[in-house]
Amino acid sequence: MLSQIIYALPFLAQGFAVTLWVSLLVVVLSLIAGVLMGVGLVYGPAPLRWAVRIFSDTIRGIPILVLIFFVYYGLPAVGLHLESFWAAVLALTLFKTAQVVEYLRGAVGSIPKGQSEAAMAIGLTFRQRLAYVIFPQAFRRFLPPWINGVTDAVKGSALVSLLGITDLMQAINQVIGRTYEAMPLYLLGALVYFAVNYALSLASRRLERRFSFIRE
Amino acid sequence: MSKASHANPALLDISEVSKAFGSVEVLRSVSLKVTRGEVVTVIGPSGSGKTTLLRCVNFLESYDNGSIRIDGKEVGYREAGTRQRRSERDLAAMRAETGMVFQSFNLFPHLTAAGNIMLGLRKVRGKSNAEARTIAEHWLGRVGLAHKADSLPAELSGGQQQRVGIARAVAMEPKILLLDEITSALDPELVGEVLEVVRSLAEDGMTMLMVTHEMAFARDASSRIVFMADGGVSAVGPPAEILAADFDNERLRSFLARFRASHF
């Protein structure tokens, strides 16, 4: 039994690499898109605010699994054919982006208006105000929910196995198919996911402490 | 008025400025000129438009009609008459020419006292880190806080925070300093140290437009006092005249009477 699992380890490691790759893509892409859209939601003109609002509310109202199937099986109907890997990344990114938008809105919205005004009064431009005054303060509030979201992304990436992508989850299933060792393999899988996410929350706590000197 | 005001055109020229929030007129055709080196104090009951007027001068508030010029340059809008806002870059550049000190200090809590002062110097004035630090230390010294350069705002008392707020504004070498009820959020025993700093800036010839409820300070430090009521300028004149018990303005007299009743 053990030898079979050891024999399968390189295969499982490849799956784990895919899991990390999907997670990383989703986290980075959704961070960029979510921050841009979140700034649009807070500071943009009304039409932009509405567009972001509708996007965010719609996406967050759809189960992530439905979103994945919709992108992969539904979008070809309008001429957009994506490889299963990129369809999964797109679907997970859309889902995550909608969350990042909300974290950003909450974090930036918590900064008192006087901060923007003081920054304006010394002549900082909009971008400078965001970069040097608003974001550094909002970061501390943005971080905890966002890291939570990152761990969700790592866990949620297991759903890509449903499109036949060989991530950690799919690799485990395939090895179980050959060895019938469900219990130890799922246990191993659970441990790996847990280890990644635990490391993330430790890192988050350390970061939070670094920024705890900011008091309002 | 003194001869100097004829020789110098007004540094700040507010001309027939009006503003409404919905159906409420907060400013009604306000006109006011401030010459270089003058300290002009705006007094009046709450809701009279004092703070709004101040905030229009650096365009934290827009206005509907009229014109505000600093050194002959239209603030906020591209041309008097058109309501076309200046670009973001233009507005930022214009705001850098006016310093503002806020009632609630509004120091940046993630930056030290020196860091608060250095931010504008570096990002707006383009100074190097070392230059900005030198200037920041100079001004912190001027407000009596040289030893607090590396303290965070949360580690400072209200009076100290407000002195950093003043240093942050004047370090940018603004043409005019706007002070918006800067002692109203302070414990009474901390008011003096802040007013002392303002007084010394006035002695150095800094042009100031301030809103305050400190009548004794307004009387001692101002070149002129403006009394606002219902969004308009109701009376203007030297302190001795405006604060005299027999000044010919019913509203001003009743404001001062109520004020004295509640403050003495």
HADDOCK unambig.tbl for C-alpha pairs under 7 A between the chains (distance, minus, plus):
assign (segid A and resid 114 and name CA) (segid B and resid 106 and name CA) 5.61 0.50 0.50
assign (segid A and resid 115 and name CA) (segid B and resid 106 and name CA) 5.75 0.50 0.50
assign (segid A and resid 115 and name CA) (segid B and resid 108 and name CA) 6.75 0.50 0.50
assign (segid A and resid 118 and name CA) (segid B and resid 106 and name CA) 6.09 0.50 0.50
assign (segid A and resid 120 and name CA) (segid B and resid 92 and name CA) 6.70 0.50 0.50
assign (segid A and resid 120 and name CA) (segid B and resid 95 and name CA) 6.97 0.50 0.50
assign (segid A and resid 121 and name CA) (segid B and resid 95 and name CA) 5.59 0.50 0.50
assign (segid A and resid 121 and name CA) (segid B and resid 96 and name CA) 6.61 0.50 0.50
assign (segid A and resid 121 and name CA) (segid B and resid 99 and name CA) 6.44 0.50 0.50
assign (segid A and resid 121 and name CA) (segid B and resid 100 and name CA) 6.04 0.50 0.50
assign (segid A and resid 122 and name CA) (segid B and resid 95 and name CA) 6.40 0.50 0.50
assign (segid A and resid 122 and name CA) (segid B and resid 96 and name CA) 5.07 0.50 0.50
assign (segid A and resid 122 and name CA) (segid B and resid 99 and name CA) 6.61 0.50 0.50
assign (segid A and resid 122 and name CA) (segid B and resid 120 and name CA) 5.78 0.50 0.50
assign (segid A and resid 122 and name CA) (segid B and resid 169 and name CA) 6.88 0.50 0.50
assign (segid A and resid 123 and name CA) (segid B and resid 92 and name CA) 4.32 0.50 0.50
assign (segid A and resid 123 and name CA) (segid B and resid 93 and name CA) 5.74 0.50 0.50
assign (segid A and resid 123 and name CA) (segid B and resid 95 and name CA) 4.96 0.50 0.50
assign (segid A and resid 123 and name CA) (segid B and resid 96 and name CA) 4.16 0.50 0.50
assign (segid A and resid 123 and name CA) (segid B and resid 124 and name CA) 6.36 0.50 0.50
assign (segid A and resid 124 and name CA) (segid B and resid 92 and name CA) 5.71 0.50 0.50
assign (segid A and resid 124 and name CA) (segid B and resid 120 and name CA) 6.98 0.50 0.50
assign (segid A and resid 124 and name CA) (segid B and resid 124 and name CA) 6.33 0.50 0.50
assign (segid A and resid 125 and name CA) (segid B and resid 88 and name CA) 6.52 0.50 0.50
assign (segid A and resid 125 and name CA) (segid B and resid 89 and name CA) 6.19 0.50 0.50
assign (segid A and resid 125 and name CA) (segid B and resid 92 and name CA) 5.46 0.50 0.50
assign (segid A and resid 133 and name CA) (segid B and resid 108 and name CA) 6.88 0.50 0.50
assign (segid A and resid 137 and name CA) (segid B and resid 110 and name CA) 6.62 0.50 0.50
assign (segid A and resid 214 and name CA) (segid B and resid 109 and name CA) 5.88 0.50 0.50
assign (segid A and resid 214 and name CA) (segid B and resid 110 and name CA) 5.15 0.50 0.50
assign (segid A and resid 215 and name CA) (segid B and resid 109 and name CA) 6.32 0.50 0.50
assign (segid A and resid 215 and name CA) (segid B and resid 154 and name CA) 6.41 0.50 0.50
assign (segid A and resid 216 and name CA) (segid B and resid 109 and name CA) 6.24 0.50 0.50
